[in-house]
Amino acid sequence: MKITKTARSRFGVVDYKSQDFGSLFTDHMVIADYKNGMWGAPEIIPYGPMSMDPSSSVFHYGQALV
């Protein structure tokens, strides 16, 4: 698996005694492409924004809830 480490970790600056749900995230995330009914090779990359096609089914009629 390909791993790209972040240039600057936030591990040392986290206040573990005072956390709000949904406000603390890891330094990295896993991505993998899904194409032709199969998952591609996963990759670990630094945490960051993801681009999505506006026509993704998750945006239409609540299909992501199924």
C-alpha positions in Angstrom: 0.0 0.0 0.0 1.3 3.4 -0.9 1.7 5.7 2.1 2.3 9.5 1.9 3.0 11.0 5.3 1.9 14.4 6.4 4.6 17.1 6.6 3.4 18.3 10.0 1.6 16.1 12.5 -1.0 17.5 15.0 -0.5 14.7 17.4 1.5 16.7 19.9 -0.9 19.7 20.1 -4.2 17.8 20.7 -5.9 18.5 24.0 -7.3 15.0 24.8 -9.2 16.1 27.9 -11.3 18.6 26.0 -12.8 17.4 22.8 -16.0 18.1 20.9 -17.5 15.4 18.8 -16.6 15.8 15.1 -13.9 18.4 15.7 -10.8 16.2 16.0 -9.5 14.3 13.0 -6.6 12.1 12.2 -3.5 13.3 10.3 -4.2 10.8 7.5 -7.0 9.2 5.5 -7.4 6.2 3.3 -8.6 6.5 -0.3 -9.4 3.9 -3.0 -11.1 4.2 -6.4 -14.2 2.1 -7.2 -14.4 1.3 -10.9 -16.1 -1.4 -12.9 -17.5 -3.0 -9.7 -14.1 -3.4 -8.1 -12.0 -1.4 -5.5 -8.6 -0.3 -6.6 -5.5 -0.3 -4.5 -5.9 1.7 -1.2 -3.6 4.6 -0.4 -2.9 6.4 2.8 -2.6 10.2 2.3 -2.5 13.3 4.5 -5.9 14.5 5.7 -7.4 17.0 3.3 -10.4 18.0 1.1 -11.9 15.5 -1.3 -13.3 16.4 -4.7 -16.6 14.8 -5.7 -18.5 14.9 -9.0 -21.7 17.0 -8.5 -23.7 14.1 -10.0 -22.6 11.6 -7.3 -25.5 9.6 -6.1 -24.9 10.6 -2.5 -26.2 14.1 -3.4 -29.5 12.8 -4.9 -32.6 11.5 -3.1 -30.9 10.2 0.0 -29.4 7.2 -1.8 -26.4 7.2 0.6 -28.8 6.3 3.4 -29.6 2.9 2.0 
